[in-house]
């Protein structure tokens, strides 16, 4: 156990007399240095930061004049020296520390202003080489941050331009010093900053070897939510969603809103190359999807699948939202409307209802590289995201027709459509489709027969005709009964992954009933 010296308690305030500034992100550093100079603080700096301060007319002591050694190894070694770290780590109330500093002619440093090389940005691309990565690993910066933060009883540390204004205001109010509470708060931010940085470096070196390493996440709080799935659960949104979408109007997004929004963005990404498409979702499941020559017609197709569930749901479109479609959507209470953009006048019309959230999608969901993470009792499950499906032609080329009858051109279009929808429905999943429209969606059932019965029941409540439709199943039919149920309801073509030990039995049943069946080779479970 490390011995702790019995020393006099540190003072609440210590004046800032010497400051070391060495930053990659130079936002606000000149203004901070000017404020420090007004308080008579000696400024010590390195490299580009020193140049910026000198150009602003400020007196600066270079680190190499402090240490007596020039920067070496292309700048890799410049602050790793007792003249720097002795000044950072000395205890003001320890007589022995003070005697050692005096003997070595080392001056104390009261404030460190440091931020780090942008490792995360430099290595964001999957094509980043190790040579690029290692040159963006900061050594001196984290060492100074940790040294200053460790010694927060006596030393202040600033690792973000966001903290400069508070530091300047407190020094102005106190005559040039910072309180213990401020020093401790700044130290906490510094340790958090270096932890995030180290996590990014570790994650880079674990790429491709995730199963052998550790999983760690360190994300900033983007938004505190009113509550979680239920009012008695606390919740927050961590990370940065601003690159994916922006909220244009309405109340703050809730926990459940964000889950639905994410599901909607992933689903509509399947139709990024399709004709105008509209999807209506409820509780992360599509209750209706339609594709047509116009968004308005596509909306009516989607809505007619299930006329009850869309109330309070989410509508997402793959085209700029026009006024006619917006007016159609407005006929039913809708929690969230999502579009890549809005035609002139549409936002004015839609914002007349204060409670409705309006979202602009900024990037396709497939651009998000974050893994799929879920919690289980005692740990987390981590997997790659199920990627968006390829184009119609590529998907068709990957599929295998396993029956005697080939699908017609119209059936192929509906099979492609149904498969994209089924991929985004909770398992067990059965989707019936016809003419670019879902006519029945069965989600999250214990058996495929149950899912099929629910899908048909919903479609028939809406008065839809199942004759000549197609059916999609997210995983293989384990028995022929699932396929026979679909054919009894009017399906003439089916799409499924295949892979059951009874595939031959299912294929024989399809041939017997004249059904064209396609195997994709990939299932799309969503538990």
Helices and strands as residue ranges (DSSP letters): E 13-15, E 18-22, H 29-38, E 42-45, H 47-55, E 61-62, H 63-67, G 73-75, H 82-89, H 95-104, E 111-114, H 119-122, H 130-135, H 140-150, E 156-158, G 161-163, H 164-174, E 177-179, H 180-205, G 210-212, E 221-225, E 235-238, E 245-249, H 255-269, E 277-282, E 285-291, H 295-305, E 313-317, H 323-329, E 334-339, H 346-350, E 357-361, G 365-367, E 372-376, E 379-383, H 392-398, E 400-401, H 409-422, E 430-433, E 438-442, H 448-461, E 469-473, H 480-488, E 491-496, H 503-512, E 516-519
